[in-house]
Amino acid sequence: MNLRIRALREDADLTQKEIASYLHCDQSLYSKYERGERMLPLDLAVKLAQFYQVSLDYLVGLKKERD
């Protein structure tokens, strides 16, 4: 999932700080989610899926195609 959330953020030309602000967390914590050092909580995964308009299956790597 960490590669997907990074790719989605980069495709949207957003910074880690901007996404962290959207999720109401510190940039350093969000960076750990992207690097796979911390597990992204389900509620934040749902928020990101909604934000990027993709399914949770895509976000976590169960689907190859964006919905």
C-alpha positions in Angstrom: 0.0 0.0 0.0 2.9 2.4 0.7 3.9 2.6 -2.9 0.3 3.2 -4.0 -0.3 6.1 -1.6 3.0 7.7 -2.7 2.2 7.3 -6.4 -1.2 8.7 -5.9 0.1 11.7 -4.0 2.8 12.3 -6.6 0.4 11.9 -9.5 -1.8 14.6 -7.9 1.3 16.9 -7.5 0.8 17.1 -3.8 3.3 17.2 -0.9 3.4 14.9 2.1 2.6 18.0 4.2 -0.6 18.7 2.2 -1.8 15.2 2.6 -0.8 15.1 6.2 -2.8 18.2 6.8 -5.9 16.6 5.1 -5.5 13.6 7.3 -4.9 15.8 10.4 -1.6 14.2 11.2 2.1 15.3 11.2 4.1 15.1 8.0 6.6 12.9 9.7 3.9 10.4 10.6 2.5 10.4 7.1 6.0 9.9 5.7 6.2 6.7 7.8 3.0 5.5 6.3 4.4 6.0 2.8 7.7 4.2 3.7 5.8 1.3 5.3 7.3 2.0 8.8 3.8 2.5 10.3 0.5 0.8 9.3 -2.0 3.2 7.8 -5.2 3.0 10.0 -8.3 2.0 8.3 -10.1 5.3 8.8 -7.2 7.1 7.1 -7.1 4.6 4.3 -10.8 5.3 3.7 -10.2 9.0 3.7 -7.4 8.6 1.2 -9.4 6.4 -1.1 -12.2 8.9 -1.1 -9.8 11.8 -1.6 -8.1 10.1 -4.6 -11.4 8.6 -5.8 -10.1 5.1 -5.8 -11.4 1.9 -4.2 -9.9 0.6 -1.0 -9.0 -2.6 -3.0 -6.9 -0.5 -5.3 -5.3 1.5 -2.5 -4.2 -1.6 -0.7 -3.0 -3.4 -3.9 -5.8 -6.0 -4.3 -6.7 -4.5 -7.7 -4.4 -3.3 -10.4 -6.8 -0.9 -12.1 -8.0 2.3 -10.6 -11.8 2.5 -10.2 
